[in-house]
Amino acid sequence: MIVRLAGEQDFHGFLGLAAQVECWFGPMVEDLGFHDAVRKHVRRSTAIVAVSSGPDLLGGLLFAAKAPTYHVHWLVVSAQSRGKGVGRALMAEAMRRYVRGPGAVEVVTFGADHPGASVSGARVFYERLGFAPAEAVDPGPEGGSRQVFRLAVT
């Protein structure tokens, strides 16, 4: 696995990842706002991908690298690659590349009662990285609950 900055050539790979998780996050593949966000992050060098020898992305991450509060805007690992260290590698690269303390890294993920919380493993994933559950936020576009997870950075 290689983890690297995303380029314009990865745009369709992001759409492929988005297609796998629309049931949890709401429509993205046809959403021009999502397209714009991916392209903006690519231009700003704040989009990271994990690749292997095949044409499909193993995972992708969109990150806001503005101190002192950094934000994981979007992190998706392909269904066949989950549980294999792809998400951890993407986060490690983002932390190495962008994060300087003191500050915090925040991500909005599923609330505890959201069906995607256990199926995706997102909450457990962030907790294993040292993030702590924080305040609830507005529901996602599909109506499911959301919660901030926060990691203090020294």
C-alpha positions as CSV (number, residue, x, y, z in Angstrom):
1,M,0.0,0.0,0.0
2,I,1.2,3.5,-0.9
3,V,-0.3,6.6,0.9
4,R,0.2,9.8,-1.1
5,L,-1.3,13.2,-1.9
6,A,-4.3,12.8,-4.2
7,G,-4.1,14.2,-7.7
8,E,-6.8,15.1,-10.2
9,Q,-6.5,11.5,-11.6
10,D,-7.9,10.3,-8.3
11,F,-11.2,12.2,-8.7
12,H,-13.2,9.2,-10.0
13,G,-11.7,7.0,-7.3
14,F,-13.1,9.4,-4.7
15,L,-16.5,9.0,-6.4
16,G,-16.1,5.2,-6.3
17,L,-15.5,5.3,-2.5
18,A,-18.4,7.7,-2.1
19,A,-20.7,5.3,-3.9
20,Q,-20.0,2.7,-1.2
21,V,-21.1,4.8,1.7
22,E,-24.0,6.9,0.4
23,C,-26.3,4.7,2.4
24,W,-24.7,6.3,5.6
25,F,-23.8,9.8,4.4
26,G,-26.4,10.6,1.9
27,P,-26.0,11.3,-1.9
28,M,-22.5,12.3,-2.9
29,V,-21.7,10.8,-6.3
30,E,-24.0,13.1,-8.2
31,D,-23.6,16.0,-5.7
32,L,-21.7,18.9,-7.3
33,G,-20.9,20.3,-3.9
34,F,-19.0,17.0,-3.1
35,H,-17.2,17.2,-6.5
36,D,-16.2,20.8,-5.7
37,A,-15.0,19.8,-2.2
38,V,-12.8,16.9,-3.5
39,R,-11.3,19.1,-6.2
40,K,-10.7,22.0,-3.7
41,H,-8.8,19.6,-1.4
42,V,-6.8,18.2,-4.2
43,R,-5.8,21.7,-5.3
44,R,-4.8,22.6,-1.7
45,S,-2.9,19.4,-1.3
46,T,-5.1,18.4,1.6
47,A,-6.5,15.2,0.0
48,I,-4.7,11.9,0.7
49,V,-5.3,8.5,-0.9
50,A,-4.2,5.0,-0.3
51,V,-3.5,2.9,-3.4
52,S,-2.2,-0.5,-4.3
53,S,-1.5,-2.0,-7.7
54,G,-5.1,-1.9,-8.9
55,P,-7.0,1.0,-10.4
56,D,-9.3,1.5,-7.4
57,L,-8.5,3.6,-4.3
58,L,-8.2,1.7,-1.1
59,G,-9.2,4.8,0.8
60,G,-9.3,8.6,0.7
61,L,-9.2,11.4,3.2
62,L,-10.1,15.1,2.9
63,F,-8.4,17.2,5.7
64,A,-8.6,20.8,6.8
65,A,-5.1,21.8,7.9
66,K,-5.8,25.0,9.7
67,A,-4.4,25.3,13.2
68,P,-5.2,25.1,16.0
69,T,-8.3,23.0,15.3
70,Y,-7.8,20.6,12.4
71,H,-10.7,18.8,10.8
72,V,-11.1,15.4,9.1
73,H,-13.7,16.4,6.6
74,W,-14.1,13.0,5.0
75,L,-12.4,9.6,5.5
76,V,-13.6,6.5,3.6
77,V,-11.9,3.1,3.2
78,S,-13.2,0.8,0.5
79,A,-15.4,-2.1,1.8
80,Q,-12.8,-4.8,0.8
81,S,-10.0,-2.8,2.6
82,R,-11.6,-2.1,6.0
83,G,-9.8,-3.6,9.0
84,K,-6.5,-3.8,7.1
85,G,-4.8,-0.6,8.4
86,V,-5.8,1.7,5.5
87,G,-7.7,4.2,7.6
88,R,-4.9,4.2,10.2
89,A,-2.3,4.8,7.5
90,L,-4.4,7.7,6.0
91,M,-4.7,9.3,9.4
92,A,-1.0,8.8,10.2
93,E,-0.1,10.6,7.0
94,A,-2.5,13.5,7.7
95,M,-1.2,13.9,11.2
96,R,2.5,13.8,10.0
97,R,1.9,16.1,7.1
98,Y,-0.4,18.8,8.6
99,V,-0.8,18.7,12.4
100,R,1.3,20.8,14.8
101,G,0.4,21.2,18.4
102,P,-0.9,22.5,20.6
103,G,-4.4,22.1,19.2
104,A,-7.0,19.5,18.4
105,V,-8.1,17.3,15.6
106,E,-11.9,16.9,15.2
107,V,-14.1,14.7,13.1
108,V,-17.9,14.4,12.9
109,T,-18.9,10.8,12.8
110,F,-22.0,8.7,13.5
111,G,-23.8,9.0,16.7
112,A,-23.9,5.9,18.9
113,D,-27.5,5.1,17.7
114,H,-26.8,5.4,14.0
115,P,-26.9,2.1,12.1
116,G,-23.6,2.9,10.4
117,A,-21.8,3.4,13.7
118,S,-21.2,-0.3,14.2
119,V,-21.3,-1.6,10.6
120,S,-18.7,0.9,9.5
121,G,-16.6,0.7,12.7
122,A,-16.0,4.4,12.6
123,R,-16.5,5.2,16.2
124,V,-14.3,2.3,17.4
125,F,-11.7,3.4,14.7
126,Y,-11.5,6.9,16.1
127,E,-11.4,5.8,19.7
128,R,-8.5,3.4,18.9
129,L,-6.6,6.4,17.5
130,G,-7.1,8.3,20.8
131,F,-10.1,10.4,19.9
132,A,-12.8,11.0,22.5
133,P,-16.5,11.4,21.9
134,A,-17.6,15.0,22.4
135,E,-20.8,17.0,21.7
136,A,-23.6,15.9,19.4
137,V,-24.2,17.9,16.2
138,D,-27.0,18.2,13.7
139,P,-28.1,15.0,12.0
140,G,-26.5,14.0,8.6
141,P,-28.3,14.5,5.3
142,E,-29.9,11.0,5.6
143,G,-31.3,12.0,9.0
144,G,-28.9,9.9,11.2
145,S,-27.3,11.2,14.4
146,R,-23.8,12.7,14.3
147,Q,-21.2,13.3,17.0
148,V,-17.9,15.1,17.2
149,F,-14.8,13.1,18.2
150,R,-11.8,15.1,19.3
151,L,-8.1,14.4,19.8
152,A,-5.9,16.8,21.7
153,V,-2.5,17.4,20.2
154,T,0.3,18.7,22.3
